[in-house]
Amino acid sequence: MRRGERRSHAGALSKAALEEQPGGGVMEAPPGSRGDSPPAAPGSAAPGLRRSTESEVYDDGTNTFFWRAHTLTVLFILTCALGYVTLLEETPQDTAYNTKRGIVASILVFLCFGVTQAKDGPFSRPHPAYWRFWLCVSVVYELFLIFILFQTVHDGRQFMKYIDPNLGVALPERDYGGNCLIYDPGNKTDPFHNVWDKLDGFVPAHFLGWYLKTLMIRDWWMCMIISVMFEFLEYSLEHQLPNFSECWWDHWIMDVILCNGFGIYCGMKTLGWLSLKTYKWQGLWNIPTYKGKIKRIAFQFTPYSWVKFEWKPASSLRRWLAVCGIIFVFLLAELNTFYLKFVLWMPPEHCLVLLRLVFFVNVGGVGMREIYDFMDDPKFNKKLGQQAWLVAAITVTEFLIVVKYDPYTLMLSLPFYITQCWILGIILVLTWTIWRFFIRDITLRCKEIRRQQQEHKYEKDKCLSNGDGHSPVPDEQNGNKLRERKL
């Protein structure tokens, strides 16, 4: 089958070690074997084709029932289900119910097609079909956003009632500001009541979210910049959304240091373990012990191999602009979470808000990997990956919905001191960009030209001091050419 062919030839392609290509199973290497080259085997990556940031992988090439595409099986089950609905089930006379069921059935058929036929991405664990499923969900979600974008504001909000009858009603935003005293002496019963009020379900959500974001971005500096930048955005936009109005200690102590910071720290520790881990894979039925089989099943949910991200934003103007673009899209997607539920009247605890976050966790990791491959090796990856393309399109479409549904909120002018801070920040970034990639390069180029001129002048003066009027260097070069011709 297609999956087996791809696995059997993984050793001949550089893609075999790009992150997660399918393998048979997991077997940890002996303690002293880390860093050694594994023996050649089917599915093992060729050492000369791996990038320096890629881990080395050994795979015995086992191709089990689990890895086959099962296209005919899925087609048969789908045909039986549609035949049952057509021949044995009586169609209800409820138009709204039939419409909902028809839309759901159409989506399911598309998902079945995509899971079995869509192109694979860079990940394959726990199974390539899992990532193909999320790719198809991305297409469905983008089409849903396009549909909402083309509705009137009233119709779009009322359409949400078809998903949940409790939606479509304006809901007040919770104000996280107010009394910001950490210790309230006026409350004799519980003087720390302000702190306990902020410890809601969003605290573990913040930690888990930033832990997963760190696994996506794989860079401590980029994660900290995005975390701090988002707090500045909350400060800047609290006049638009009351939800952004938080106490200073809620911004910097609970969010940046405790939740975000601890999540980033745990994420970096996990990245360190994944980068040092030895990736040796063995088929489940080739493992003799039950302990080894259980370990193989557990490691099925870990990467097939690992690629360390080295963004190097200051190495070139192209990479600097790409990293800035990634940070911008990341922050825009974060803001869309709050603005979408504001304009579509969804409470923060609604399941749709949670499902959207779960969706971005799954597609964000693939999209970030595809962006990195496109940046790091543009000759091999000549176009942006399909999942990264969809994530960018979804983020932009969500923002356009916010602009259309509530332009008044977005047009509320920033306070003057906030505007001054952002102008100053933009000027500093532009100044550093111009200095680093233009002025500094020109200066270095001029120094190199001056150094070469000085060396040439020194050689010329040396020749004149010898009294022969010409440099001995060309004579030596001519002698070398004559010897090469004789050979």
N, C-alpha and C positions, 0 to 999 in steps of 0.2 A: 504494500500500500504506500501511499504518498509519505506518511509519517516514517515508515520503516526505511524507505529509500533515503529520506533526508538524514536519518540517524546513522545509517550505515556508511554514508559518505561524509560524515561530519569531520573526520580527521583530515580530509583533503581540502576543507574550506576554512577560511579564517573565522567564519561565523560560528564555528564549533565552540569557541571559547569566549564568545562575546558576552554571555551572561548566563543564559539558561537554555541550553539545547537539551532535548530529551535524552535521558539516560535510563538504564535499567533499574538501579537502586543505589543505596548508600552503603559504603563501608569505610570506616575511619582508617587512616593509615597508621602504622606504628609510630610511637612518639618520636623516634629518631629520623623519620623519613621526610619530615617537612622541609621543603625547599629542594628536595631531590627530584630529578626528572623521572616521571613514571615510565614504565615500559610501554612500548608502542603496542596499541591494541585497536580494534575497531571502535571508532567513536572518539578516540583520543585526539587532542589538538596537536597539530604540528608545531613544534617549538618555534620554527622560523617564521610562522605566520601570525603568532600572537603579538599583540601590543605589549609594551613593557608594563602596563597597568593591569594586564589580564592574568588571572590565575591559570595554572596548568591543570588539566583535567585528564583523568583516566576513566574510560568507560568500556565495559566488556561488550557493548553492542547488543545486549539482550532486547529483543523486540517481542513483547507479550501482547495478549489480547487487549490489555489496558491502553496500549499506544496506537492501536489501529483506528482508522478514520470512521468506520461503521456507517458509511454513507447510505448503503442499501438498507441497512437495519432501520435507520432513522426515517428514510423514505417510506418503508413499509409500515412502520408504526403511524406516521403522519397520514398516510393514505387510509389506513384502517379507522383512525379517529374521524377523519372527514367523511368517510363512508358511513360510519355509525350515525353521525349527526344528520346526514342527508337522508338515509333510508329508514332508520329506526326511531328517530326522535321527531316528535311533532313540534313544529315551530310555534312558539308563543305569539299571541297577538299584541304583545306590548312592544311598541315601536322603540321606545327609549331603551328597553332591555335588549332588544335585538341589535340596536346600534352599538351599544357598549360591548356586547359579546362578539359582534362582527369585528370591531376594532381590535379587541384583545386577541381574537383568533388570527387576524392578519399579522399582528406583531409576533405572535408565537411562530407562525409559519416562516416569517422572515428570520427570526432567531434560529430556527432549526436549519434553515439554509446557510446562514452565516457561520454557525458553529461547525458545520461539516465542510463548507466550501471556501470560507474566507481565507485570505492570505495570513500566514503566521507572522507574529511579531518577534521581538528579541527574547521574550520570556517563554518558557515552556513548563515551568513548575507551578502548581502541582500537575497541570495538564495543559497542553496547548489549546484545547477546546475551551478552557476557562477564560483565557485571554481573548479568544475569538468571540466568546459570548459578550464580554464587556465592550469589545469593538462594535458589535452590532447594537448593543444598548446605547452606545454613544450616538450612532446614526439615528436611532429612534428618538432619543432625547433631543437631538438637534432639530429633527423634523417637528417635534412637539413645540419647541421654542419658536420655530419659524411660524407655526400655526398661531401661537399666542401673539406673536409680533404683528400679525396681519389682522387682528381683531381690534375692535374699539376697546377703550379702557373698561367700560361697563361690561361688555360682553366677555372680555377676557377674564375679568374677576368672577363673573357669574358662571363661566365655563368650569371653574374649579369646583363648583358644586357637583358636577358629574363625577368627579374623582372622590370627593368627600362632601356630603350634604352640609357639614358644619362649616365649610369654607364659604367665601364670598361675603363675609361680614367684617366690617371694619373693626380692628382690634387695637386697643391702646398699647403703646410700647412701655415696657417697664423702665423706670428711671433708676440707674445704678448710682447716681450721685446722691445729692441730699446731704445728710449728716455724715461727715467724713472723719469724725473723731474715732481714733482707734480705741481709746479708753474714754467712755462717756461717764463722767462722775455723777451726772444727773439721774442715771438709771442705777438705783441701788441693787436691784435684783440681779441684773446681768450687765455690768459696765462694758463688756466686750461684744454686745449684741450686734454692733455694726459689722464686726468681722465675721460672726457666725452667719449673718444674713447673706454675706457674699459667698459663703461656702455652699454653693448649690451644685447641681449636676454638671454645670459647665466647667467646674474645676478639673475633674478627671478627664473631661472631654478635651480641654486645652492641653493637658499633659499627653494624652494618647495621640491627639492630632499632631503635635510637634514631634513626638517620637517617630510617627510615620512619615512626616514631612522630611525629617532628617535622613531617613532611609531612602527617600526619593532623591533629595538634592546631593547628599553625601559630601557635604562641605560645611564645616563649622562656621566659617565667616559668612557665607551666604545666608545660612539659617539665622544667625544673629542679626544680620542687616535687615532681613525681612521681618523678623520679630519686632525689632525696635522701630522700623519704619511704619509698621502697622499701628503701633501705639501712637506715633506722631499723627497718623491719619485719623485715629479716633479723636485725638485732641482737636484736630483741624475741622472735623466734620460733626462734632457733637451739637452744633447749632442746627444741623439738618436732621439727624436721627437722635432722639433722646436716649436710645440704647447705648450710644457711644459715651454718654456722660457718666464717667466713673470717678471715684476718688483717686487721688494721686498714688496712694499706696496700693490701690487695686490695679492701677496701670503698671507700676514699676516693680512692686514687691511680689504681688500675687501672680501677675501675668508674666512679666519679662523674666524675673529671677526664679520664682518657684515653679510655676507650671511650665512655661516655655523653656526656661533654662534647664530645668531638670529633665524635661523631655528630650531636649537636644543632647544633653550629656549622656543619657541612656542610649539614645540613638547612635551617638559616636562610639560608645563602647561596643554596641552590637556591630557596627561597621568594622571596628577593629577586629572583632572575632571572625567575621565573615571574610575579611581580607587575609587572615592568617590561617584559616581553615584549609585542610587538605581535601581536595575534591576528587575522591576515588569512588566510583560507582560500580555496583554489582547487582545483577538481577536478583529478584526476591527469591526465586526458587533455586538459585545457586548458593544461597546462604544456608549453612547447615543447622545453625542453632536458632531457637525461638527468640532469644534475646536479640540476635542479629536481625531477624525478620522484623521484630517490633521497631528496632532502631532504623531499619531501612524505610518502614512506613512513615515514621516520624520525620525523617530527613527528606521525604518526598515533598514536604512543604517548605523546604529551603531552596535557595538558588542552585542551579546546576553547576555554575561556576561564578566567578566574581570579577567585576571590573571596577577598579578604583577610579573615581572621577577626579580629574585634575583640570579644573576649569581654566586656570591661568589667565585671568581677565586682563592683566597688564602686559601680556606677551605680544599682543597685536591689537590694532584698532577693531578688526573684525570680531575677535573674541570679546573685547570689552563691550562693544555694542550688543553682542548676543547675550552676554550676562546681564547687562542692564535691561534688555528686553525680557529676559526670563523673570527677573525681579519684578518688573512692571506688570507682566501678565499674572504672576503669582499674587501680587497685591490686589489687582483688579478682581481676580476670582474670589479672594477673601472678602472684598467689599461687596461683591455681588450677593454673597450669602445673606448679608443684612438688608441690603436694598431690595432684593427680590421678595423676601418675606414681608417687607414693608409695603411694597406697591401691590403685591398680590394678596395681601391680607392673610398671611399664614402665621399662626403663633409660633414662637421659637421652639416649643416642644413638639410640634407636629411631626408625624412620621415622614412626611415628604422632605422636610428639612434634613432629617437624619439620613434618609435614603440618598439625597443629593451629596452629602458628605461622604457616605460609603462609596458612591459612584466615583467621586473625584479621587478618593484614596486608591482605587483600583486602576483607573485610567491614568492618573497622574504619574505613577511610577513608570509605566510603559512610555508615556509621552516624554518624560524627562530623559529616559535612556535613549530614545530615538533622537532627541535634540542633541544630546551629548555626542552620539555617533556622527550626526550630521556636521557638528562643529569640529570634532576631533579628526575625522577622516573624510573630508568632502569628496575626495577622488573615488573612494569606495562607495560611500553613501551619497549618491548624486542628487537625491531629492529628500525632502523632509518626510519622516515616517507618517503612516496613515493615522495612528493614534494621536500623535503630536498635532497633526493638522486639525483633527476633529476637536481636540481640547482647546486649541486657539479659537476655532470657529464658535464653539459653545460659549466660551468666555466673552467673546465680542457680542454674540447674539443676546446673551443675558444682559449685558450692559445696555444694548439698544432697547431692550424691553423696559428697563428702568428709565431710560431717557424718554421714551414715548409715554409711559404710564404716569409718570410724575415729574415732568420737567420743572415744575415750580420749586420742588424741594431741591433739585440739583442746582437751580439758578440762584439759590440763596447765597448772597455774597459772603465771602470769608471775612472774618474780622481783620482789621488793618494789621495788627501785629502778627497774625498768622500768615497773611499775605507776604509781609516783609521777610518772615523766616523762610518761607518756601522760595522766594526770589533769591535770597542770599544763598540757600542751599543749591539751587539750580546754577547760579553763577559760579559757585565753588567747583561743582562737578564739571561744568563746561571749561572752566579755566584749567583744571587739572588735566582734562582730556586734551586740550590744545597743547598744553606744555608737554605732556607725556608722549603724544604720538606725532606731534608736528615740530614744535620748537626744539625739544630735546633731540629728536632724530636729526634735524638740520644741524644742530650744534655738534653732535657726534660726527656727522658726515664732514663738516668743515674741519674738525680736528684731525680726522683721518687724512683728508686731502693735504692739510698743512704738514702732517707728519711725513707723508710720502714725498712732498716737495723738499722737505728738509733732508730726507735720506738721499734723494736724487742730487741735491746740491752737495751733500757730503761726498758722494761718489765722484762727482765731477771735480771737486777740489782735490780729491785724492789722486785722480788721474793727472791733473795738471801738475801736481807736486812731483809725480813720477817722471815728468818731462816727456812723455810719449804722446801727449795731446789727445789720447783716447782712452776709454775705459777698458780695463782688462776683462770685465764681465762679458761683453759681447764676444771677445776672443774665446773665452772659455765655453760660451754657449755654442759658437761655431764649431769648436773642437768636438763637443759632445755630439752635434748633428752629424759631423763627418764620421765619427765612430759608429753612430747608429746606422748610417748608410752602408758602411762596410759590413756590419753584421747582417 
